[in-house]
Amino acid sequence: MGVSLSENEAISMAKGGDYGAQRHVYDLYRTKWFMICLRYLPNRDDAQDALQNGLVQIFSNLQNFSPELGDFGGWTSRILTNECL
C-alpha cells in the first residue's frame, strides 16, 4: 500500500474487502491486541491462539462495526477479551 492511510480510511476500505487495508489495520493494532490477550492469558502460546481466533472474528464481522456506536479499538478489545475468557 503506497499511500499512507488514516485509521478510519483503512477501516472503511477493510470493510469493503481490501486485503491491503486489512493488513494496514492489523499493523496498526497488532501490539495492542496481543497485549490484551497476554493480560488474560499469560501463557504466550495461549495468547497467540486467542489472538488468531479473535482476528478471525474481527475481520469476519468487520461489516458489523459502526463508528457511530463506539470506536474501533473498543470494539476489537471486547471481541478479544471475550475470546480470552
Residue frames relative to the residue before (quaternion, step in Angstrom):
aa qw qx qy qz dx dy dz
M 1.0000 0.0000 0.0000 0.0000 0.00 0.00 0.00
G 0.2813 -0.8235 0.4744 0.1334 3.59 -0.24 1.26
V 0.7254 0.3855 -0.2226 0.5250 3.56 1.04 -0.75
S 0.4261 -0.6912 0.5192 0.2665 3.56 -0.94 0.87
L 0.2173 -0.7911 0.5644 0.0916 3.56 -0.75 1.11
S 0.4605 -0.6134 0.5472 0.3351 3.53 -1.19 0.52
E 0.6768 -0.4827 0.3624 0.4214 3.54 -1.26 0.35
N 0.6892 0.4861 -0.2889 0.4531 3.61 0.83 -0.95
E 0.6337 0.5160 -0.3323 0.4708 3.59 1.01 -0.75
A 0.6622 0.5117 -0.3074 0.4530 3.56 0.91 -0.93
I 0.6504 0.5090 -0.3159 0.4671 3.59 0.95 -0.85
S 0.6514 0.5174 -0.3104 0.4601 3.57 0.94 -0.88
M 0.6798 0.4720 -0.2864 0.4827 3.58 0.92 -0.88
A 0.6305 0.5307 -0.3305 0.4599 3.59 1.04 -0.77
K 0.6119 0.5467 -0.3427 0.4575 3.58 1.06 -0.73
G 0.6838 0.4790 -0.2669 0.4814 3.55 1.17 -0.65
G 0.6237 -0.5860 0.3283 0.3998 3.58 1.26 0.10
D 0.4273 0.6937 -0.4724 0.3363 3.60 1.24 0.21
Y 0.3342 -0.7854 0.4898 0.1777 3.57 -0.38 1.26
G 0.5997 0.5483 -0.3573 0.4604 3.58 1.11 -0.57
A 0.6544 0.4916 -0.2988 0.4907 3.56 1.04 -0.81
Q 0.6141 0.5311 -0.3509 0.4665 3.60 1.04 -0.70
R 0.6405 0.5132 -0.3193 0.4738 3.57 0.99 -0.81
H 0.6314 0.5340 -0.3225 0.4607 3.57 1.01 -0.83
V 0.6438 0.5048 -0.3131 0.4825 3.60 0.95 -0.87
Y 0.6351 0.5238 -0.3222 0.4675 3.58 0.95 -0.87
D 0.6698 0.5046 -0.2998 0.4549 3.58 0.87 -0.92
L 0.6401 0.5327 -0.3208 0.4511 3.59 1.06 -0.72
Y 0.8134 0.3198 -0.1097 0.4734 3.57 0.93 -0.94
R 0.4520 0.7496 -0.4371 0.2069 3.62 1.12 -0.42
T 0.6669 0.4937 -0.3191 0.4579 3.61 0.89 -0.81
K 0.6506 0.5076 -0.3122 0.4708 3.57 0.91 -0.92
W 0.6629 0.5177 -0.3063 0.4458 3.57 0.90 -0.94
F 0.6719 0.4877 -0.3040 0.4673 3.58 0.92 -0.88
M 0.6332 0.5307 -0.3298 0.4568 3.60 1.01 -0.74
I 0.6030 0.5377 -0.3541 0.4710 3.59 1.07 -0.69
C 0.6773 0.4899 -0.2919 0.4647 3.58 0.87 -0.95
L 0.6599 0.5060 -0.3120 0.4595 3.59 0.97 -0.80
R 0.5890 0.5775 -0.3685 0.4287 3.58 1.10 -0.62
Y 0.7486 0.3801 -0.2045 0.5033 3.58 1.00 -0.83
L 0.7831 0.2019 -0.0827 0.5823 3.56 1.13 -0.70
P 0.2209 -0.8371 0.4835 0.1295 3.61 0.13 1.23
N 0.5841 0.5383 -0.3840 0.4708 3.59 1.19 -0.37
R 0.4829 -0.7189 0.4253 0.2629 3.57 -0.58 1.20
D 0.6604 0.5096 -0.3149 0.4527 3.60 0.92 -0.85
D 0.6453 0.5072 -0.3142 0.4771 3.58 1.00 -0.81
A 0.6465 0.5181 -0.3140 0.4637 3.58 1.00 -0.83
Q 0.6510 0.5033 -0.3170 0.4716 3.59 0.98 -0.79
D 0.6346 0.5193 -0.3289 0.4684 3.60 1.00 -0.77
A 0.6629 0.4975 -0.3028 0.4705 3.57 0.93 -0.91
L 0.6296 0.5281 -0.3339 0.4618 3.58 1.00 -0.80
Q 0.6578 0.5079 -0.3179 0.4563 3.59 0.86 -0.90
N 0.6648 0.4872 -0.3027 0.4787 3.59 0.91 -0.89
G 0.6520 0.5192 -0.3060 0.4601 3.57 1.01 -0.81
L 0.6350 0.5301 -0.3338 0.4521 3.57 1.01 -0.75
V 0.6028 0.5356 -0.3549 0.4731 3.57 1.06 -0.71
Q 0.6642 0.5003 -0.2990 0.4681 3.59 0.95 -0.88
I 0.6557 0.5248 -0.3131 0.4435 3.57 0.90 -0.94
F 0.7712 0.3789 -0.2181 0.4627 3.57 0.65 -1.06
S 0.6059 0.5324 -0.3626 0.4668 3.60 1.19 -0.37
N 0.7713 0.3291 -0.1638 0.5195 3.58 1.13 -0.67
L 0.2861 0.8043 -0.4844 0.1914 3.56 1.24 0.30
Q 0.6213 0.5546 -0.3468 0.4316 3.59 1.05 -0.67
N 0.6363 0.5343 -0.3246 0.4519 3.60 1.24 -0.38
F 0.5451 0.6173 -0.4069 0.3953 3.58 1.22 -0.29
S 0.0353 -0.7869 0.6160 -0.0114 3.53 -0.94 0.98
P 0.3969 -0.7425 0.4820 0.2425 3.62 -0.54 1.10
E 0.5695 0.5977 -0.3829 0.4145 3.59 1.19 -0.40
L 0.7131 0.4535 -0.2472 0.4741 3.58 1.16 -0.55
G 0.7762 -0.2211 0.1489 0.5713 3.60 1.22 -0.15
D 0.5878 -0.5923 0.4021 0.3768 3.54 -1.23 0.15
F 0.6699 -0.5391 0.3570 0.3648 3.52 -1.26 0.56
G 0.6404 0.5404 -0.3257 0.4378 3.57 0.96 -0.84
G 0.6621 0.5000 -0.2983 0.4719 3.57 0.98 -0.81
W 0.6379 0.5346 -0.3141 0.4568 3.55 1.01 -0.87
T 0.7049 0.4488 -0.2682 0.4794 3.58 0.85 -0.97
S 0.6084 0.5530 -0.3566 0.4438 3.60 1.05 -0.69
R 0.6474 0.5119 -0.3189 0.4660 3.58 0.98 -0.81
I 0.6370 0.5220 -0.3317 0.4602 3.60 0.94 -0.82
L 0.6954 0.4702 -0.2776 0.4672 3.59 0.87 -0.95
T 0.6227 0.5283 -0.3450 0.4626 3.58 0.99 -0.74
N 0.6524 0.5045 -0.3122 0.4716 3.59 0.92 -0.86
E 0.6388 0.5276 -0.3236 0.4569 3.58 1.01 -0.78
C 0.6841 0.4944 -0.2806 0.4570 3.59 1.01 -0.78
L 0.6704 0.4780 -0.3047 0.4788 3.55 1.11 -0.64
